[in-house]
Amino acid sequence: MTTTHTTTPHSIVVISGGVSQPSSSRLLADRLAQKTLDLLRAHDVDAQVTTIELRTLVDEIGKATITGFVGDELRPAVDSLAAADAVITATPVYKAGVSGLFKAFVDLLDNDLLTAKPVAVTATAGSARHALVPDEQMRPLFAYMRALVIPTALFAAPEDWGDTALGARIERAATELAALMESGVARAITDGTWKRYQHTFGSSAQPAGAATEVSGVDFDSDLMRLATGGSALP
């Protein structure tokens, strides 16, 4: 009898903050996601894309912002990010900044949720004057969350869609994202350092490659040993 071994495909999660239908932000993210898939599959790496459309979750995001509690309808989006091997973020630019909907969703995420995960930052706007929004606003936001933001940020104004230079930038960003995914850098980092990061009790975060969700609580810490009647000394 022949035994068939199956592996779980790599997961790329897109966070799309576009509110229109169709959305230029979603289009830019989709082009990057597809190019990344093509590059991975060319190297015989199986991968799949999941998209979180924030416009469909606006009520849940609002409720969670007020209550501080992520409800059942929003939970699958958070869980998909916790299990992601890479994340592509996309937002329209409003008032020279990321959209309020996009920022409100990110504000709900645990600070350790994206630790060591490769993240691409992309934005679209009606004017090239906002081209630095991905680098000036999105890059430090995800760096704060300890994500590995790829070197190439993507931005598209209306005149960019017909320019071959946009395609070249997308390919460059996809190459960086795919290379980080293939390298296993997220697992290499979190395997040895996960306990050394600060984690929120009840966080959905888990180290890269973990088969099951972990609590993020170090039960072997001095405090936990004392709380259970043990000694502070290991």
ZADO-1210 file (C-alpha; in nm, 4 decimals, padded with zeros to 6 digits):
<atoms>
<atom x="00.0000" y="00.0000" z="00.0000" code="MET" pos="1"/>
<atom x="00.1316" y="00.3445" z="-00.0934" code="THR" pos="2"/>
<atom x="00.1257" y="00.6163" z="00.1704" code="THR" pos="3"/>
<atom x="00.0605" y="00.9682" z="00.0458" code="THR" pos="4"/>
<atom x="00.2176" y="01.2522" z="00.2401" code="HIS" pos="5"/>
<atom x="00.0514" y="01.5902" z="00.2189" code="THR" pos="6"/>
<atom x="00.1814" y="01.9264" z="00.3323" code="THR" pos="7"/>
<atom x="-00.0121" y="02.2379" z="00.4205" code="THR" pos="8"/>
<atom x="00.0232" y="02.5084" z="00.1540" code="PRO" pos="9"/>
<atom x="00.1951" y="02.8306" z="00.2496" code="HIS" pos="10"/>
<atom x="-00.0595" y="03.0990" z="00.3369" code="SER" pos="11"/>
<atom x="-00.0555" y="03.4549" z="00.2033" code="ILE" pos="12"/>
<atom x="-00.3167" y="03.6803" z="00.3631" code="VAL" pos="13"/>
<atom x="-00.4219" y="04.0068" z="00.1979" code="VAL" pos="14"/>
<atom x="-00.5665" y="04.2863" z="00.4137" code="ILE" pos="15"/>
<atom x="-00.7646" y="04.5064" z="00.1748" code="SER" pos="16"/>
<atom x="-00.8803" y="04.8428" z="00.3073" code="GLY" pos="17"/>
<atom x="-01.0510" y="04.9517" z="-00.0137" code="GLY" pos="18"/>
<atom x="-01.4172" y="05.0458" z="00.0187" code="VAL" pos="19"/>
<atom x="-01.5173" y="05.0824" z="-00.3456" code="SER" pos="20"/>
<atom x="-01.6166" y="04.7986" z="-00.5768" code="GLN" pos="21"/>
<atom x="-01.3953" y="04.7457" z="-00.7683" code="PRO" pos="22"/>
<atom x="-01.1154" y="04.8780" z="-00.5504" code="SER" pos="23"/>
<atom x="-00.7814" y="04.9993" z="-00.6821" code="SER" pos="24"/>
<atom x="-00.6217" y="04.9023" z="-00.3495" code="SER" pos="25"/>
<atom x="-00.7534" y="04.5484" z="-00.3867" code="ARG" pos="26"/>
<atom x="-00.6344" y="04.5392" z="-00.7492" code="LEU" pos="27"/>
<atom x="-00.2799" y="04.6349" z="-00.6510" code="LEU" pos="28"/>
<atom x="-00.2741" y="04.3769" z="-00.3714" code="ALA" pos="29"/>
<atom x="-00.4130" y="04.1080" z="-00.6023" code="ASP" pos="30"/>
<atom x="-00.1433" y="04.1740" z="-00.8622" code="ARG" pos="31"/>
<atom x="00.1265" y="04.1416" z="-00.5982" code="LEU" pos="32"/>
<atom x="-00.0314" y="03.8279" z="-00.4523" code="ALA" pos="33"/>
<atom x="-00.0605" y="03.6602" z="-00.7934" code="GLN" pos="34"/>
<atom x="00.2982" y="03.7410" z="-00.8868" code="LYS" pos="35"/>
<atom x="00.4170" y="03.6040" z="-00.5540" code="THR" pos="36"/>
<atom x="00.2190" y="03.2835" z="-00.6125" code="LEU" pos="37"/>
<atom x="00.3706" y="03.2492" z="-00.9604" code="ASP" pos="38"/>
<atom x="00.7229" y="03.2818" z="-00.8250" code="LEU" pos="39"/>
<atom x="00.6614" y="03.0332" z="-00.5430" code="LEU" pos="40"/>
<atom x="00.5038" y="02.7779" z="-00.7746" code="ARG" pos="41"/>
<atom x="00.7939" y="02.8139" z="-01.0166" code="ALA" pos="42"/>
<atom x="01.0055" y="02.6853" z="-00.7272" code="HIS" pos="43"/>
<atom x="00.7573" y="02.4040" z="-00.6533" code="ASP" pos="44"/>
<atom x="00.6313" y="02.5780" z="-00.3400" code="VAL" pos="45"/>
<atom x="00.2576" y="02.5320" z="-00.2863" code="ASP" pos="46"/>
<atom x="00.0781" y="02.8445" z="-00.1638" code="ALA" pos="47"/>
<atom x="-00.2685" y="02.9934" z="-00.1404" code="GLN" pos="48"/>
<atom x="-00.4127" y="03.3414" z="-00.0906" code="VAL" pos="49"/>
<atom x="-00.6841" y="03.4502" z="00.1526" code="THR" pos="50"/>
<atom x="-00.8249" y="03.8033" z="00.1342" code="THR" pos="51"/>
<atom x="-00.9694" y="03.9981" z="00.4254" code="ILE" pos="52"/>
<atom x="-01.2078" y="04.2596" z="00.2813" code="GLU" pos="53"/>
<atom x="-01.2357" y="04.5169" z="00.5575" code="LEU" pos="54"/>
<atom x="-01.5370" y="04.6873" z="00.3969" code="ARG" pos="55"/>
<atom x="-01.7417" y="04.3737" z="00.4679" code="THR" pos="56"/>
<atom x="-01.6351" y="04.3800" z="00.8349" code="LEU" pos="57"/>
<atom x="-01.6930" y="04.7481" z="00.9087" code="VAL" pos="58"/>
<atom x="-01.9684" y="04.6850" z="01.1666" code="ASP" pos="59"/>
<atom x="-01.7625" y="04.4224" z="01.3501" code="GLU" pos="60"/>
<atom x="-01.4537" y="04.6440" z="01.3497" code="ILE" pos="61"/>
<atom x="-01.6580" y="04.9297" z="01.4965" code="GLY" pos="62"/>
<atom x="-01.8030" y="04.7092" z="01.7702" code="LYS" pos="63"/>
<atom x="-01.4626" y="04.5668" z="01.8580" code="ALA" pos="64"/>
<atom x="-01.3117" y="04.9145" z="01.8736" code="THR" pos="65"/>
<atom x="-01.5733" y="05.0207" z="02.1287" code="ILE" pos="66"/>
<atom x="-01.5897" y="04.7018" z="02.3355" code="THR" pos="67"/>
<atom x="-01.2260" y="04.5961" z="02.3077" code="GLY" pos="68"/>
<atom x="-01.3478" y="04.2455" z="02.2265" code="PHE" pos="69"/>
<atom x="-01.3050" y="04.0703" z="01.8905" code="VAL" pos="70"/>
<atom x="-01.6373" y="03.9027" z="01.8119" code="GLY" pos="71"/>
<atom x="-01.7074" y="03.5751" z="01.6360" code="ASP" pos="72"/>
<atom x="-01.7554" y="03.7355" z="01.2938" code="GLU" pos="73"/>
<atom x="-01.4169" y="03.9082" z="01.3129" code="LEU" pos="74"/>
<atom x="-01.2292" y="03.6206" z="01.4723" code="ARG" pos="75"/>
<atom x="-01.1644" y="03.4243" z="01.1469" code="PRO" pos="76"/>
<atom x="-00.9804" y="03.7252" z="01.0003" code="ALA" pos="77"/>
<atom x="-00.7555" y="03.7505" z="01.3058" code="VAL" pos="78"/>
<atom x="-00.6941" y="03.3756" z="01.3110" code="ASP" pos="79"/>
<atom x="-00.5984" y="03.3739" z="00.9432" code="SER" pos="80"/>
<atom x="-00.3360" y="03.6409" z="01.0131" code="LEU" pos="81"/>
<atom x="-00.2031" y="03.4433" z="01.3088" code="ALA" pos="82"/>
<atom x="-00.1511" y="03.1426" z="01.0809" code="ALA" pos="83"/>
<atom x="-00.0221" y="03.3392" z="00.7783" code="ALA" pos="84"/>
<atom x="00.3236" y="03.2822" z="00.6323" code="ASP" pos="85"/>
<atom x="00.3155" y="03.6290" z="00.4708" code="ALA" pos="86"/>
<atom x="00.0844" y="03.9308" z="00.4687" code="VAL" pos="87"/>
<atom x="00.0064" y="04.1852" z="00.1974" code="ILE" pos="88"/>
<atom x="-00.1489" y="04.5071" z="00.3262" code="THR" pos="89"/>
<atom x="-00.3353" y="04.7514" z="00.1012" code="ALA" pos="90"/>
<atom x="-00.5074" y="05.0798" z="00.1791" code="THR" pos="91"/>
<atom x="-00.6414" y="05.3820" z="-00.0069" code="PRO" pos="92"/>
<atom x="-00.4959" y="05.7161" z="00.0996" code="VAL" pos="93"/>
<atom x="-00.7382" y="05.9588" z="00.2643" code="TYR" pos="94"/>
<atom x="-00.6332" y="06.3024" z="00.3947" code="LYS" pos="95"/>
<atom x="-00.2677" y="06.2187" z="00.3239" code="ALA" pos="96"/>
<atom x="-00.2805" y="05.9037" z="00.5384" code="GLY" pos="97"/>
<atom x="-00.3985" y="05.5441" z="00.5587" code="VAL" pos="98"/>
<atom x="-00.7737" y="05.4960" z="00.5737" code="SER" pos="99"/>
<atom x="-00.9423" y="05.5022" z="00.9143" code="GLY" pos="100"/>
<atom x="-01.0950" y="05.1599" z="00.8490" code="LEU" pos="101"/>
<atom x="-00.7535" y="05.0081" z="00.7791" code="PHE" pos="102"/>
<atom x="-00.5961" y="05.1633" z="01.0896" code="LYS" pos="103"/>
<atom x="-00.8931" y="05.0671" z="01.3094" code="ALA" pos="104"/>
<atom x="-00.8526" y="04.7021" z="01.2082" code="PHE" pos="105"/>
<atom x="-00.4783" y="04.7005" z="01.2687" code="VAL" pos="106"/>
<atom x="-00.5363" y="04.8637" z="01.6086" code="ASP" pos="107"/>
<atom x="-00.7411" y="04.5572" z="01.7084" code="LEU" pos="108"/>
<atom x="-00.4566" y="04.3142" z="01.6402" code="LEU" pos="109"/>
<atom x="-00.2362" y="04.1916" z="01.9226" code="ASP" pos="110"/>
<atom x="00.1080" y="04.3510" z="01.9063" code="ASN" pos="111"/>
<atom x="00.2732" y="04.0098" z="01.8730" code="ASP" pos="112"/>
<atom x="00.0399" y="03.8732" z="01.6031" code="LEU" pos="113"/>
<atom x="00.2744" y="03.9491" z="01.3111" code="LEU" pos="114"/>
<atom x="00.6067" y="03.8885" z="01.4837" code="THR" pos="115"/>
<atom x="00.8715" y="03.7938" z="01.2228" code="ALA" pos="116"/>
<atom x="00.6130" y="03.7536" z="00.9454" code="LYS" pos="117"/>
<atom x="00.7076" y="03.8946" z="00.6012" code="PRO" pos="118"/>
<atom x="00.4755" y="04.1881" z="00.5255" code="VAL" pos="119"/>
<atom x="00.4306" y="04.3902" z="00.2070" code="ALA" pos="120"/>
<atom x="00.2921" y="04.7452" z="00.2315" code="VAL" pos="121"/>
<atom x="00.0926" y="04.8927" z="-00.0569" code="THR" pos="122"/>
<atom x="-00.1287" y="05.1975" z="-00.1066" code="ALA" pos="123"/>
<atom x="-00.3233" y="05.3755" z="-00.3808" code="THR" pos="124"/>
<atom x="-00.4312" y="05.7373" z="-00.4157" code="ALA" pos="125"/>
<atom x="-00.5662" y="05.9894" z="-00.6624" code="GLY" pos="126"/>
<atom x="-00.2377" y="06.1804" z="-00.6704" code="SER" pos="127"/>
<atom x="00.1314" y="06.0926" z="-00.6787" code="ALA" pos="128"/>
<atom x="00.1803" y="06.3450" z="-00.3972" code="ARG" pos="129"/>
<atom x="00.0954" y="06.0637" z="-00.1541" code="HIS" pos="130"/>
<atom x="00.3555" y="05.8184" z="-00.2852" code="ALA" pos="131"/>
<atom x="00.5464" y="05.8101" z="00.0442" code="LEU" pos="132"/>
<atom x="00.2500" y="05.6959" z="00.2563" code="VAL" pos="133"/>
<atom x="00.3550" y="05.3262" z="00.2463" code="PRO" pos="134"/>
<atom x="00.7094" y="05.4086" z="00.3580" code="ASP" pos="135"/>
<atom x="00.6343" y="05.6896" z="00.6012" code="GLU" pos="136"/>
<atom x="00.3215" y="05.5504" z="00.7685" code="GLN" pos="137"/>
<atom x="00.2736" y="05.1810" z="00.6960" code="MET" pos="138"/>
<atom x="00.6348" y="05.0673" z="00.7288" code="ARG" pos="139"/>
<atom x="00.6836" y="05.2011" z="01.0858" code="PRO" pos="140"/>
<atom x="00.3379" y="05.0748" z="01.1864" code="LEU" pos="141"/>
<atom x="00.4237" y="04.7141" z="01.1006" code="PHE" pos="142"/>
<atom x="00.7816" y="04.7487" z="01.2216" code="ALA" pos="143"/>
<atom x="00.6291" y="04.8363" z="01.5608" code="TYR" pos="144"/>
<atom x="00.4475" y="04.5017" z="01.5424" code="MET" pos="145"/>
<atom x="00.7848" y="04.3309" z="01.4809" code="ARG" pos="146"/>
<atom x="00.6925" y="04.2245" z="01.1276" code="ALA" pos="147"/>
<atom x="00.9578" y="04.1896" z="00.8570" code="LEU" pos="148"/>
<atom x="00.8490" y="04.4580" z="00.6109" code="VAL" pos="149"/>
<atom x="00.9944" y="04.3899" z="00.2650" code="ILE" pos="150"/>
<atom x="01.2313" y="04.6518" z="00.1168" code="PRO" pos="151"/>
<atom x="01.0024" y="04.7519" z="-00.1725" code="THR" pos="152"/>
<atom x="00.6847" y="04.9428" z="-00.0861" code="ALA" pos="153"/>
<atom x="00.4210" y="04.9756" z="-00.3588" code="LEU" pos="154"/>
<atom x="00.2162" y="05.2817" z="-00.4471" code="PHE" pos="155"/>
<atom x="-00.0098" y="05.3482" z="-00.7449" code="ALA" pos="156"/>
<atom x="-00.1695" y="05.6737" z="-00.8619" code="ALA" pos="157"/>
<atom x="-00.4087" y="05.6780" z="-01.1610" code="PRO" pos="158"/>
<atom x="-00.1289" y="05.7421" z="-01.4112" code="GLU" pos="159"/>
<atom x="00.0711" y="05.4428" z="-01.2858" code="ASP" pos="160"/>
<atom x="-00.1700" y="05.1732" z="-01.3990" code="TRP" pos="161"/>
<atom x="-00.0695" y="05.2035" z="-01.7635" code="GLY" pos="162"/>
<atom x="00.3022" y="05.2341" z="-01.6882" code="ASP" pos="163"/>
<atom x="00.5268" y="04.9283" z="-01.7225" code="THR" pos="164"/>
<atom x="00.7300" y="05.0591" z="-01.4291" code="ALA" pos="165"/>
<atom x="00.4492" y="04.9562" z="-01.1924" code="LEU" pos="166"/>
<atom x="00.4721" y="04.5987" z="-01.3177" code="GLY" pos="167"/>
<atom x="00.8465" y="04.6022" z="-01.2574" code="ALA" pos="168"/>
<atom x="00.8001" y="04.7256" z="-00.9014" code="ARG" pos="169"/>
<atom x="00.5353" y="04.4591" z="-00.8380" code="ILE" pos="170"/>
<atom x="00.7722" y="04.1889" z="-00.9616" code="GLU" pos="171"/>
<atom x="01.0511" y="04.3231" z="-00.7397" code="ARG" pos="172"/>
<atom x="00.8250" y="04.3256" z="-00.4336" code="ALA" pos="173"/>
<atom x="00.6937" y="03.9770" z="-00.5138" code="ALA" pos="174"/>
<atom x="01.0495" y="03.8461" z="-00.5452" code="THR" pos="175"/>
<atom x="01.1335" y="03.9834" z="-00.2004" code="GLU" pos="176"/>
<atom x="00.8172" y="03.8434" z="-00.0419" code="LEU" pos="177"/>
<atom x="00.8571" y="03.5001" z="-00.2005" code="ALA" pos="178"/>
<atom x="01.2249" y="03.4817" z="-00.1032" code="ALA" pos="179"/>
<atom x="01.1455" y="03.5560" z="00.2612" code="LEU" pos="180"/>
<atom x="00.8713" y="03.2939" z="00.2617" code="MET" pos="181"/>
<atom x="01.0953" y="03.0299" z="00.1055" code="GLU" pos="182"/>
<atom x="01.3829" y="03.1072" z="00.3410" code="SER" pos="183"/>
<atom x="01.1816" y="03.0142" z="00.6484" code="GLY" pos="184"/>
<atom x="01.3165" y="03.3220" z="00.8240" code="VAL" pos="185"/>
<atom x="01.0016" y="03.3668" z="01.0343" code="ALA" pos="186"/>
<atom x="01.0337" y="03.0179" z="01.1818" code="ARG" pos="187"/>
<atom x="01.4096" y="03.0596" z="01.2314" code="ALA" pos="188"/>
<atom x="01.3484" y="03.3751" z="01.4353" code="ILE" pos="189"/>
<atom x="01.0504" y="03.2642" z="01.6421" code="THR" pos="190"/>
<atom x="01.1787" y="02.9121" z="01.7144" code="ASP" pos="191"/>
<atom x="01.4575" y="03.0508" z="01.9278" code="GLY" pos="192"/>
<atom x="01.3154" y="03.3772" z="02.0551" code="THR" pos="193"/>
<atom x="00.9380" y="03.3397" z="02.0975" code="TRP" pos="194"/>
<atom x="00.9482" y="03.3338" z="02.4781" code="LYS" pos="195"/>
<atom x="01.1664" y="03.6439" z="02.4832" code="ARG" pos="196"/>
<atom x="00.9002" y="03.8647" z="02.3239" code="TYR" pos="197"/>
<atom x="00.6296" y="04.0276" z="02.5309" code="GLN" pos="198"/>
<atom x="00.2947" y="03.8574" z="02.4709" code="HIS" pos="199"/>
<atom x="-00.0548" y="03.9584" z="02.5716" code="THR" pos="200"/>
<atom x="-00.2537" y="03.7058" z="02.7756" code="PHE" pos="201"/>
<atom x="-00.5057" y="03.5391" z="02.5442" code="GLY" pos="202"/>
<atom x="-00.3301" y="03.6592" z="02.2281" code="SER" pos="203"/>
<atom x="-00.4031" y="03.4743" z="01.9040" code="SER" pos="204"/>
<atom x="-00.0343" y="03.4976" z="01.8115" code="ALA" pos="205"/>
<atom x="00.1699" y="03.1854" z="01.7586" code="GLN" pos="206"/>
<atom x="00.5266" y="03.1179" z="01.6503" code="PRO" pos="207"/>
<atom x="00.5735" y="03.0567" z="01.2778" code="ALA" pos="208"/>
<atom x="00.5040" y="02.6977" z="01.1825" code="GLY" pos="209"/>
<atom x="00.3160" y="02.6167" z="01.5033" code="ALA" pos="210"/>
<atom x="00.0534" y="02.3484" z="01.4442" code="ALA" pos="211"/>
<atom x="-00.1757" y="02.4783" z="01.7143" code="THR" pos="212"/>
<atom x="-00.2464" y="02.8089" z="01.8777" code="GLU" pos="213"/>
<atom x="-00.0312" y="02.8900" z="02.1776" code="VAL" pos="214"/>
<atom x="-00.1263" y="03.1107" z="02.4650" code="SER" pos="215"/>
<atom x="00.1786" y="03.3348" z="02.4563" code="GLY" pos="216"/>
<atom x="00.2179" y="03.2883" z="02.8332" code="VAL" pos="217"/>
<atom x="00.5458" y="03.1509" z="02.9640" code="ASP" pos="218"/>
<atom x="00.4396" y="02.9017" z="03.2310" code="PHE" pos="219"/>
<atom x="00.8038" y="02.8422" z="03.3205" code="ASP" pos="220"/>
<atom x="00.8627" y="03.2028" z="03.4253" code="SER" pos="221"/>
<atom x="00.9600" y="03.2920" z="03.7838" code="ASP" pos="222"/>
<atom x="00.6187" y="03.4531" z="03.8407" code="LEU" pos="223"/>
<atom x="00.4251" y="03.1481" z="03.7209" code="MET" pos="224"/>
<atom x="00.6364" y="02.9112" z="03.9329" code="ARG" pos="225"/>
<atom x="00.5752" y="03.1250" z="04.2407" code="LEU" pos="226"/>
<atom x="00.2023" y="03.1461" z="04.1629" code="ALA" pos="227"/>
<atom x="00.1791" y="02.7664" z="04.1637" code="THR" pos="228"/>
<atom x="00.3667" y="02.7275" z="04.4920" code="GLY" pos="229"/>
<atom x="00.7050" y="02.6540" z="04.3462" code="GLY" pos="230"/>
<atom x="01.0405" y="02.8213" z="04.3754" code="SER" pos="231"/>
<atom x="01.1538" y="03.1199" z="04.1727" code="ALA" pos="232"/>
<atom x="01.4709" y="02.9260" z="04.1009" code="LEU" pos="233"/>
<atom x="01.4434" y="02.6697" z="03.8174" code="PRO" pos="234"/>
</atoms>
